[in-house]
Amino acid sequence: MAFLELPNPLPAELTTGHFSLRPIRADDAELDYQAVIETREQLRSWEQTSWPDEGFAVEDNRQDLLGLQTRHDDRQAFTYTVLDPSATNCLGCVYVFPTDAAFLAKSTVTPVSHDAWQAVQAVVYFWVRTTAVQRQLDRELLSALRNWFGLHWGFDRTVYVTSELFTQQVELIEGTDLEVKFELREPDKPGRYLIFG
């Protein structure tokens, strides 16, 4: 489903007792930067790149977030910041893509079951900062996302993607009833991405 065809208005936020999601903005650069730097090593496994580089600064992050905000506003893809209940601490990020997103179109997606990639309506990536993972917030976030997309977005087929190199998140998702449905290989990245549904 092309995101431009989604009904208006989209769900603006998701709130639980331990965190909330809302669309990310360039003004979130400082809070997001703190979470990114704390989680640098895990994000490199998750991204399968050297990002965030050693010289990565708040202003670099602001430019990244401005691009994400624009993409969100244009309904090309959606990015949500995960905040603590006081909205003063970034706990992670959630990214929602259509299957025809440019980077996915350049990738190779291989089914490992009888599922059809064309039936997938949303492709979700997420990360949670290290100190929040220690409180198992990543597990809580995944559960909340599954309910949110099913009940409030109306998606029948949402998949969740992680890098095979990010073993902590692979183990998290494998601990649910989700199963690997597809494998994804992005050009110039060393490992596979596992797509669970």
C-alpha positions as CSV (number, residue, x, y, z in Angstrom):
1,M,0.0,0.0,0.0
2,A,1.4,3.4,-1.0
3,F,1.5,5.6,2.1
4,L,0.0,8.5,0.1
5,E,-3.2,6.4,-0.1
6,L,-3.5,5.9,3.7
7,P,-6.5,7.6,5.2
8,N,-6.3,10.9,6.9
9,P,-5.6,11.5,9.7
10,L,-2.9,9.0,10.5
11,P,-2.5,7.9,14.2
12,A,-0.6,10.9,15.6
13,E,0.9,9.1,18.6
14,L,1.1,6.0,20.7
15,T,1.2,6.3,24.5
16,T,1.7,3.7,27.2
17,G,2.5,3.9,30.8
18,H,6.3,3.7,30.1
19,F,6.8,5.6,26.8
20,S,5.2,7.5,24.0
21,L,5.7,7.8,20.3
22,R,5.2,10.9,18.2
23,P,6.5,12.0,14.8
24,I,10.2,13.0,15.0
25,R,11.2,16.6,14.4
26,A,14.4,18.4,13.8
27,D,14.0,20.0,17.2
28,D,14.5,16.6,18.7
29,A,18.1,16.6,17.7
30,E,19.7,17.0,21.1
31,L,17.6,14.3,22.8
32,D,17.9,11.9,19.9
33,Y,21.7,12.5,19.7
34,Q,22.1,11.5,23.4
35,A,20.3,8.2,22.7
36,V,22.2,7.6,19.4
37,I,25.6,8.1,21.1
38,E,24.8,5.9,24.0
39,T,23.7,3.1,21.6
40,R,26.5,3.8,19.0
41,E,27.9,0.2,18.9
42,Q,24.5,-1.5,18.7
43,L,23.4,0.9,15.9
44,R,26.4,0.1,13.9
45,S,25.4,-3.6,13.9
46,W,21.8,-2.6,13.3
47,E,22.7,-0.4,10.3
48,Q,25.6,-2.6,9.2
49,T,27.6,0.6,8.6
50,S,30.0,2.9,10.6
51,W,27.1,5.2,11.4
52,P,27.2,7.1,13.7
53,D,30.8,8.0,12.8
54,E,33.3,9.1,15.5
55,G,32.9,12.8,14.5
56,F,29.1,12.7,14.5
57,A,27.7,15.8,16.1
58,V,24.4,17.3,17.2
59,E,24.2,19.4,14.1
60,D,24.7,16.4,11.9
61,N,21.9,14.7,13.7
62,R,19.7,17.8,13.3
63,Q,20.2,17.6,9.5
64,D,19.3,13.8,9.5
65,L,16.2,14.5,11.5
66,L,15.2,17.3,9.2
67,G,15.2,14.8,6.3
68,L,13.2,12.3,8.4
69,Q,10.7,15.0,9.3
70,T,10.3,16.1,5.7
71,R,9.8,12.5,4.5
72,H,7.2,12.0,7.3
73,D,5.3,15.1,6.3
74,D,5.4,14.0,2.6
75,R,4.1,10.6,3.6
76,Q,6.9,8.8,1.9
77,A,7.9,7.0,5.2
78,F,7.2,7.6,8.8
79,T,9.7,8.1,11.7
80,Y,8.6,8.3,15.4
81,T,10.7,9.2,18.3
82,V,10.2,7.1,21.5
83,L,10.1,9.3,24.6
84,D,9.8,8.6,28.3
85,P,6.6,9.7,29.9
86,S,8.0,13.1,30.8
87,A,9.1,13.6,27.1
88,T,12.5,14.7,28.3
89,N,14.5,11.5,27.4
90,C,14.7,9.8,24.0
91,L,14.4,6.1,24.4
92,G,14.7,5.1,20.7
93,C,13.2,5.4,17.2
94,V,10.7,3.6,15.0
95,Y,10.8,3.8,11.2
96,V,7.9,2.7,9.0
97,F,8.4,2.2,5.2
98,P,6.3,1.1,2.3
99,T,7.7,-1.9,0.4
100,D,8.5,0.4,-2.6
101,A,10.8,2.7,-0.6
102,A,13.9,3.5,-2.6
103,F,16.3,1.5,-0.5
104,L,14.1,-1.5,-0.5
105,A,13.6,-1.3,-4.3
106,K,17.4,-1.5,-4.6
107,S,17.6,-4.5,-2.3
108,T,17.1,-8.2,-2.8
109,V,14.2,-9.7,-0.9
110,T,14.0,-13.5,-0.8
111,P,11.0,-15.4,0.7
112,V,11.8,-18.2,3.1
113,S,8.2,-19.3,3.2
114,H,5.2,-19.0,1.0
115,D,4.6,-15.4,1.9
116,A,4.4,-12.8,-0.9
117,W,6.4,-9.6,-0.5
118,Q,3.6,-7.8,-2.5
119,A,1.2,-8.5,0.3
120,V,3.2,-6.7,2.9
121,Q,1.8,-3.2,3.8
122,A,4.4,-1.8,6.1
123,V,8.0,-2.5,6.9
124,V,9.1,-1.5,10.4
125,Y,12.5,-1.0,11.9
126,F,13.1,0.1,15.5
127,W,15.9,0.5,18.0
128,V,15.9,1.2,21.7
129,R,18.7,2.9,23.6
130,T,21.0,0.7,25.7
131,T,19.8,1.7,29.2
132,A,16.2,1.2,28.1
133,V,17.0,-2.3,26.7
134,Q,18.3,-3.2,30.2
135,R,14.7,-2.6,31.4
136,Q,13.3,-4.7,28.6
137,L,11.6,-1.7,27.0
138,D,12.4,-3.1,23.5
139,R,10.2,-6.1,24.3
140,E,7.4,-3.8,25.5
141,L,7.8,-1.5,22.4
142,L,7.6,-4.4,20.0
143,S,4.4,-5.6,21.6
144,A,2.9,-2.2,21.6
145,L,3.8,-1.6,17.9
146,R,2.2,-4.9,16.8
147,N,-1.1,-3.8,18.5
148,W,-0.8,-0.3,17.2
149,F,-0.3,-1.2,13.5
150,G,-3.0,-3.8,13.6
151,L,-5.7,-1.9,15.4
152,H,-5.1,1.8,14.6
153,W,-3.4,1.7,11.2
154,G,-5.5,-1.1,9.8
155,F,-2.6,-3.0,8.4
156,D,-3.1,-6.7,7.8
157,R,0.5,-7.4,7.0
158,T,3.2,-5.6,8.9
159,V,6.7,-7.0,9.1
160,Y,9.6,-6.2,11.5
161,V,13.2,-6.1,10.2
162,T,16.5,-6.4,12.0
163,S,20.1,-7.0,11.0
164,E,21.4,-10.6,11.6
165,L,24.4,-8.9,13.1
166,F,22.3,-7.2,15.8
167,T,21.9,-10.5,17.7
168,Q,20.2,-8.9,20.7
169,Q,17.3,-7.8,18.6
170,V,17.2,-11.0,16.6
171,E,16.8,-12.9,19.9
172,L,14.1,-10.5,21.1
173,I,12.0,-11.0,18.0
174,E,12.6,-14.8,17.9
175,G,11.3,-14.9,21.5
176,T,7.8,-13.9,20.1
177,D,5.5,-15.8,17.8
178,L,6.9,-13.9,14.8
179,E,8.8,-16.0,12.3
180,V,11.3,-15.1,9.6
181,K,9.3,-14.7,6.4
182,F,11.9,-13.0,4.1
183,E,15.6,-12.3,4.0
184,L,16.8,-8.9,2.7
185,R,20.2,-8.0,1.3
186,E,21.1,-4.4,0.8
187,P,23.8,-3.5,-1.7
188,D,27.3,-3.0,-0.1
189,K,26.2,-4.3,3.3
190,P,28.0,-7.4,4.7
191,G,25.1,-9.3,6.2
192,R,21.5,-10.2,5.8
193,Y,18.5,-8.5,7.3
194,L,15.8,-10.8,8.7
195,I,12.2,-9.9,8.1
196,F,9.8,-11.3,10.6
197,G,6.0,-11.5,10.2
